[in-house]
Amino acid sequence: MTKNEAVLSFLDANFADAKCALHFHNPFECLIAVSLSAQTNDKSVNQVTPALFLAYPDPFALAKASVKEVEPYIESLGLYHNKAKNIVNLANALVNQFDNAVPLKKEDLLSLPGVGIKTANVVLAECAGVPAIAVDTHVNRVAVRLGYAKKSDEPFTVEKKLEKQFDPKDYIKLHHQIIAFGRAICHSQKPECARCGLHEHCLYFKKCALTTDK
């Protein structure tokens, strides 16, 4: 079994049901939820978005709001002032440039204020089924430990290196499974290596084994 086959087999066996943890019902909610998830966890975002989306159900409604009006809905999140400002600006761009709708082309999404490659990839994958591997902290960490990328690589480089290794039909599933694996087992600190079936391919595990043997 090749390394890539081993990775897919392990992830399929242990994280077959992995999916996006953010809650949303349409591309607008997806875009806002992903934007709010920066430097916080999905659970925290899911706690604030129901009330936020009830008050501002579409780009036009959010664009009319002031930053001060939006802040109370997301104040439990880190950097809430900046995030409130960002999503109001984002809503204005959707209204003014895309007729109150979320564009589902990568170049259009990347033209929006505050939208980077990760956010664009998540929206495209979740809302349009476009094959993409969005690189967050979990995907980056696992890619480095498994030798697919270097620690110094930028997220875009990690994305491209992973995409070269796997079939596009697996990109979306793989993205979710790697995140689930990173959260459940391959933690940043004190990963639960005893629960992992990828020791043979893990640079981190091999380094730890060498250190222990000395």
N, C-alpha and C positions, 0 to 999 in steps of 0.2 A: 504494500500500500504506500503510495506516495505521501509526502508531507501534506499536500493540499487535500488529498482524499482523507487522510487521518483527521485533519482539522474539521472538514465538513461532516465526517462520520461522527466524531465526538460531539459536535454542536447539535447535530440532528438528533442524536440519542438523548441528549440532556436538556436541550433548549428548543425543542420542536415547536413549542407554542409561543415563542418570543414574538412580541409585537411592540409597536410604539406605545410607551407608557403615558404619553400626554393624551388628554381627553379633548376631542373636538368633533364638530359635525360637518364642517365645510372648509374650503381652502382658506377663507378669511380667518376663521378660528384657529386653524392649524398654523398659519403664518404668525399670528399674534402669540400663540402659546409657545411656539419654538423661539420666538424673539425674547419672550419673557424668561425662558429657561436658562439663559446665559448665566453662568456662575451661581446657579442654584439647582435644586433637584426637581424632578418632574412632579413629585408628590406635592411639593409646595405650590407649584404652578397650578396644579389641578384643584387646589383648595381655593384659589382666588378667581379662576376664570369663569365659573358659573355665574357669579354675580356681575363680573365685568361684562360678559357677553350678553347678559340680560339687559344691562343698562345701555350697552353699545353693540347691537347685533350685526352691524355692517360697517364698512369703511366710512360711509357718509355720516353716520351717527357719531363715530369716534372722532372723525375729523372736525366736527362742530364743537367738540369738548375742549376745555382748557386743560392744561397739564395739571393744574391744581384740582380740577374736578376728577381727574382720573386717578391721581395719587392714592386716595383712600382705599381704592379697590385693590391695590397691589402693594400697600405699604408693608406687608409682612415679608415681602421679598427683598433681597439685598439690592442695593442700588436702585431703589424704587423711583426716585426722582428722575434719574436718567432714563430708566425704562419707560416711565410715563411719557416723557418727552419724545422718546424714540418711537413709541407706537402711535402717538398722535401725528408725528411727522410722517410716519409710514402710511397711516390712513389718508392723510392729505394727498400723498403721492398717488395712492390708488384711485382716489376720486378725480384728481386733476389729470393724471396721465393714462389711466386704464379704465375709465368710465365706471368707477365704483366696484371693480372686480379685481380679483387676484390673477395676474397673468401666470400661465403655466408653461412658459418658455424660460429656460435658464438665464439667457441674456437679459430678459425683461426683469426677472426677479432680482438679478444682481445689480440692476440699475436703481433699485429702490433703496432709500436711505436705511443704513444699518443692516442690510441683508448681505450676508457673506455666503461663501460656498456651502458651508454646512447647512445653514438654514434653507438655502435654495434646494439643496439635494433632498432634504427631508420633505419639504413641501411637494416637490416633484414626485418623489417615491410614493408618498402617502396619498396624494390627491390625483395623480395622473398615472401612477404605475410605471414611471420612468426609471429604468435601472440606474441605481446610484448607491454609492457607499459613503454616507455622511460620516466624517471623522470627528468624533468628540473625544473627550479625555479617555474613555474606556477603549474605544477602537484604536486610538493612538498607542496606548500602553500595551495592549495585547499584540498589536502589529509589531512593535519593537521587540517585545519579549520572544515572539515566535520567529524573529529574524526577517520579517517582511519589510521592515523599515529601520532607519537609523533614528536614534534619539534626537538628533539634530534636525531631522526632516521637518519641513513645514507641513501642516495638514493637507494641503493640496498635493504635495509630493507623496504623502502616505496614501492618499486616496488613489492616485494613479498607480502606485506600486501594487496595491491590493487588487485593483481592477485588472492588472496584467496577469495576475495569478489565477483568477477565478472566472467562471462563465457569467456573462451578464444576467442570465436567468436566476443566478444565485445572489446577486448583489443585495437586493432589499432584505431577503431572509437573513443573509450573512450579517448585514449591518445590525439587525435586531438581536441576532444570536450572540454576536460578539459583545454587545452592550450588556446583555443578560449574563453572559459568562464573566465579564469584568466586574459586574456588581455582586454576583453570587460567589465567585471563586477567586478570580484573578485581581484581587484588590491592589490598590496602589501600595498600601502598607500591609505587611503580613498576609500575603496571598495564601490561600488554603491549598497548597500544592498537593497535599495528601488526597484531595478530592479530584484532582485533575488527571486526565488521561493523555496529556500531551507532553509529558516529561521528555520524551525522546527528541522533541522538536523545540523545546523551550530553552533559550539562551539564559534566561534568569535562573531556571532550575539548575542547569549545568554549572553556572557560576557559583551558586550556593553550595552545590555538592562538592565542588573543588575546594571551596573555603572550609567546609566541614571536614574534609579529608586531611587537611594540612595539620 
